[in-house]
Amino acid sequence: MDINHLIAEHGACFYAIAFIWTFLEGETFVLFAAFAAAQGLVDPWLLLIFSWLGSFAGDQSYFWLGRRFGIRLLEVFPRWRGGVDAALRWVERYDTGFILSFRFIYGVRNFSSFALGLSAVRWNRFMRLNFLAAGLWACMFVGAGFFLGHAFRSVLGDVARSFSMVMLGVFVAIGAGMWLLHWRQKRRHLAVPPGAKVVLPPS
């Protein structure tokens, strides 16, 4: 399969995939797509916009789930309680700083927006800070992938275009490794004893 031809023919699909991928949370595809953008295969500005909006929409949805169904979901999935407790402790200590940075904190990031929905943080305040944080996150990872793409191209010239599939494999392997590490950390640190109760800040 010629990945360059695939991107050239169906480049618009990559923006939709970037939105969905970032909605569900993950920077692997964003890095790869930004690398392709450095080779002229994808528009970096459109990639940035769709990644920004996907990340923003995803965390807004998780926040809404926490606010509307949080307690009931914790009763159904009690193993989430450790992660929610950890995220709420960060909120209590750092508040605005945590909302702006939780995307970069492995171990609690998967629970953060959901936990914030359970907290006393107002929805409109979270929405504003979440929009800003999603933009910072998208700029960082799109910028990193774009920089790497240009660095490869400056060293290897046009040969760098043929590295797209290799880089995809590298990014997928890194993403899988990060997911496995995170999964093992959750099993080790987030398990709670039966009957443990989540500690929520006053509403």
C-alpha positions as CSV (number, residue, x, y, z in Angstrom):
1,M,0.0,0.0,0.0
2,D,1.3,3.4,-1.0
3,I,0.6,5.6,2.0
4,N,1.5,8.8,0.1
5,H,-1.0,8.0,-2.6
6,L,-3.6,7.1,0.0
7,I,-3.2,10.5,1.7
8,A,-3.2,12.4,-1.6
9,E,-6.4,10.7,-2.8
10,H,-8.3,10.7,0.5
11,G,-6.7,13.5,2.5
12,A,-10.0,14.9,3.6
13,C,-10.6,11.7,5.5
14,F,-7.6,12.3,7.6
15,Y,-9.2,15.5,9.1
16,A,-12.3,13.5,10.1
17,I,-10.1,10.8,11.5
18,A,-8.1,13.4,13.4
19,F,-11.3,14.8,14.9
20,I,-12.6,11.3,15.9
21,W,-9.2,10.2,17.2
22,T,-8.7,13.3,19.4
23,F,-12.3,13.1,20.6
24,L,-11.5,9.7,22.0
25,E,-8.1,11.0,23.2
26,G,-4.8,10.2,21.6
27,E,-1.9,12.0,20.0
28,T,-0.4,9.1,18.0
29,F,-2.4,9.8,14.8
30,V,-2.0,13.6,15.2
31,L,1.8,13.2,15.3
32,F,1.7,11.0,12.2
33,A,-0.6,13.3,10.3
34,A,1.5,16.3,11.2
35,F,4.6,14.4,9.9
36,A,2.7,13.9,6.6
37,A,1.7,17.6,6.6
38,A,5.4,18.4,6.6
39,Q,5.7,16.4,3.4
40,G,2.9,18.5,1.8
41,L,0.4,15.7,2.0
42,V,-2.0,17.2,4.6
43,D,-2.9,20.8,5.3
44,P,-1.3,21.5,8.7
45,W,-3.8,24.3,9.6
46,L,-6.8,22.1,8.9
47,L,-5.2,19.3,10.9
48,L,-4.6,21.7,13.8
49,I,-8.3,22.9,13.7
50,F,-9.8,19.5,13.5
51,S,-7.5,18.2,16.3
52,W,-8.3,21.2,18.4
53,L,-12.1,20.8,18.0
54,G,-12.0,17.0,18.5
55,S,-10.1,17.2,21.7
56,F,-12.3,20.0,23.0
57,A,-15.6,18.2,22.0
58,G,-14.4,14.9,23.6
59,D,-13.6,16.4,27.0
60,Q,-16.8,18.5,27.0
61,S,-18.7,15.3,26.4
62,Y,-16.9,13.5,29.3
63,F,-17.6,16.5,31.5
64,W,-21.3,16.4,30.7
65,L,-21.4,12.6,31.4
66,G,-19.8,13.2,34.8
67,R,-22.2,16.0,35.6
68,R,-25.4,14.2,34.5
69,F,-24.6,10.5,35.2
70,G,-21.4,10.5,37.3
71,I,-22.6,8.9,40.5
72,R,-24.6,6.3,38.7
73,L,-21.7,5.4,36.4
74,L,-19.3,5.1,39.4
75,E,-21.8,2.6,41.0
76,V,-21.7,0.6,37.8
77,F,-17.9,0.9,37.3
78,P,-16.5,1.1,40.8
79,R,-12.9,0.7,39.6
80,W,-13.1,4.2,38.2
81,R,-13.3,5.6,41.7
82,G,-9.5,5.6,42.3
83,G,-8.9,7.6,39.1
84,V,-11.7,10.0,39.8
85,D,-10.4,10.6,43.4
86,A,-6.9,11.2,42.1
87,A,-8.2,13.8,39.5
88,L,-10.4,15.5,42.1
89,R,-7.4,15.9,44.5
90,W,-5.5,17.6,41.6
91,V,-8.5,19.9,41.0
92,E,-8.7,20.8,44.7
93,R,-5.0,21.7,44.8
94,Y,-4.4,23.4,41.4
95,D,-7.9,24.2,40.0
96,T,-7.2,26.3,36.8
97,G,-3.7,24.9,36.3
98,F,-5.1,21.3,36.4
99,I,-7.8,22.1,33.8
100,L,-5.2,23.5,31.5
101,S,-2.7,20.7,31.9
102,F,-4.6,17.4,32.6
103,R,-4.2,16.3,29.0
104,F,-0.5,15.9,29.6
105,I,-0.7,14.0,32.9
106,Y,-0.7,10.3,32.3
107,G,-2.5,8.3,35.0
108,V,-5.4,10.7,35.6
109,R,-6.0,12.2,32.2
110,N,-8.6,9.5,31.2
111,F,-10.7,10.4,34.3
112,S,-10.1,14.1,34.5
113,S,-13.0,15.6,32.5
114,F,-15.4,13.1,33.9
115,A,-14.2,14.0,37.5
116,L,-14.5,17.7,36.7
117,G,-18.1,17.1,35.9
118,L,-18.5,15.7,39.4
119,S,-16.8,18.7,40.9
120,A,-18.0,22.2,41.8
121,V,-16.4,23.7,38.7
122,R,-19.0,25.6,36.7
123,W,-19.7,24.2,33.2
124,N,-19.1,27.6,31.4
125,R,-15.8,28.1,33.2
126,F,-14.7,24.6,32.3
127,M,-15.8,25.1,28.6
128,R,-13.6,28.3,28.3
129,L,-10.6,26.7,29.9
130,N,-11.1,23.4,28.1
131,F,-11.2,25.3,24.7
132,L,-7.9,27.0,25.5
133,A,-6.3,23.8,26.8
134,A,-7.4,21.8,23.7
135,G,-5.7,24.5,21.5
136,L,-2.5,24.3,23.5
137,W,-2.5,20.5,23.2
138,A,-3.2,20.5,19.5
139,C,-0.6,23.1,18.8
140,M,2.0,21.1,20.7
141,F,1.5,17.7,19.0
142,V,0.8,19.1,15.5
143,G,3.8,21.3,15.9
144,A,6.0,18.4,17.1
145,G,5.0,16.1,14.2
146,F,5.4,18.9,11.7
147,F,8.9,19.8,13.1
148,L,9.9,16.1,13.0
149,G,8.7,15.9,9.4
150,H,10.7,18.9,8.3
151,A,13.8,17.6,10.2
152,F,13.6,14.3,8.3
153,R,13.1,16.1,5.0
154,S,16.0,18.5,5.5
155,V,18.3,15.5,6.2
156,L,16.9,13.0,3.7
157,G,15.4,15.2,1.1
158,D,12.5,13.8,-0.9
159,V,13.4,10.3,0.4
160,A,11.6,11.4,3.6
161,R,8.2,11.0,1.8
162,S,8.8,7.3,1.5
163,F,9.2,7.1,5.3
164,S,5.5,7.8,5.9
165,M,4.6,4.2,6.4
166,V,7.6,3.6,8.6
167,M,6.7,6.5,10.7
168,L,3.1,5.3,11.0
169,G,4.4,2.0,12.3
170,V,6.7,3.8,14.8
171,F,3.9,6.0,16.1
172,V,1.5,3.1,16.4
173,A,4.1,1.1,18.3
174,I,4.8,4.1,20.6
175,G,1.0,4.6,21.1
176,A,0.5,0.9,21.9
177,G,3.4,1.0,24.4
178,M,2.0,4.1,26.1
179,W,-1.4,2.5,26.3
180,L,0.0,-0.7,27.8
181,L,2.1,1.2,30.3
182,H,-0.9,3.3,31.3
183,W,-3.1,0.2,31.6
184,R,-0.6,-1.5,33.9
185,Q,-0.4,1.7,36.0
186,K,-4.2,1.8,36.3
187,R,-4.3,-1.8,37.5
188,R,-1.6,-1.1,40.1
189,H,-2.7,2.2,41.4
190,L,-6.3,2.8,40.6
191,A,-7.8,-0.4,42.1
192,V,-9.8,0.4,45.3
193,P,-11.0,-1.9,48.0
194,P,-14.6,-3.1,47.9
195,G,-17.0,-0.6,49.6
196,A,-14.6,2.3,49.1
197,K,-16.4,5.6,48.5
198,V,-15.3,8.4,46.2
199,V,-14.7,11.7,48.0
200,L,-16.4,14.5,46.2
201,P,-16.0,18.3,46.8
202,P,-19.1,20.1,47.9
203,S,-21.4,21.1,45.0
